Amino acid sequence: MAETATLKVGDEAPDFELPSSPTGEKFKLSDYRGKNAVVINFVPAAFSGVCSTQLPLIEQKRAEFEAQGAIPVVISCDNAWSLKAWKESLGVDLPLLSDFNPHGATASAYGVFLPTRGIANRWVVVVGKDGRVAWVQPTDSNVNLPDYDPVMVCSKD
């Protein structure tokens, strides 16, 4: 099992509250503690080719995640307006969260921010119902999609 620069399985997941729309709605991780596991998908950039392939894949697996009591979310360092347009262009309905201001703060807390590029590395982090990191799934390159098979197994609980 992998670990990020700041987290490993079993660690308390850093809480965050990020915009889920440009009109003020927010998603707060700790609101799901004791209720749902949260499958956090860090992606590098809205409208990029690989990210635009990944979001429909997550949307396809959403019912499987939810059947296991897990909520999938996507975090990008893009602003909320860009994420809204991207979400609409792809026709997906999962939460897209903006880590834009302060830029990359959540990605940094999770150890997946690339400061020289101003983007998050492509990682999947499963936070269990207990608020602890249950799984960390890296990709070997930002141009590759994560393998969701082990993520599906770890999101149960």
TAJO-V768473 format. One record per backbone hydrogen bond with DSSP energy under -1.0 kcal/mol. CO is the residue of the C=O (numbers start at 1). NH is the residue of the N-H. If there is no record, write none. Layout:
co nh
CO NH
CO NH
This chain:
co nh
7 4
8 11
11 133
16 29
18 27
19 98
25 20
27 18
28 31
29 32
32 35
32 36
37 71
38 127
39 73
40 125
41 75
45 48
48 52
50 54
51 55
53 57
54 58
55 59
56 60
57 61
61 65
62 66
63 67
65 68
65 70
66 69
69 37
71 39
73 41
74 97
75 43
76 99
79 83
80 84
81 85
82 86
83 87
84 88
85 89
86 90
87 91
87 92
95 74
97 76
99 104
102 105
104 108
105 109
106 110
107 112
108 111
111 5
112 121
114 117
114 118
114 119
119 114
123 42
124 137
125 40
126 134
126 135
127 38
128 131
129 34
131 13
132 128
133 10
135 126
137 124
141 144
148 152
149 153
150 154
151 155
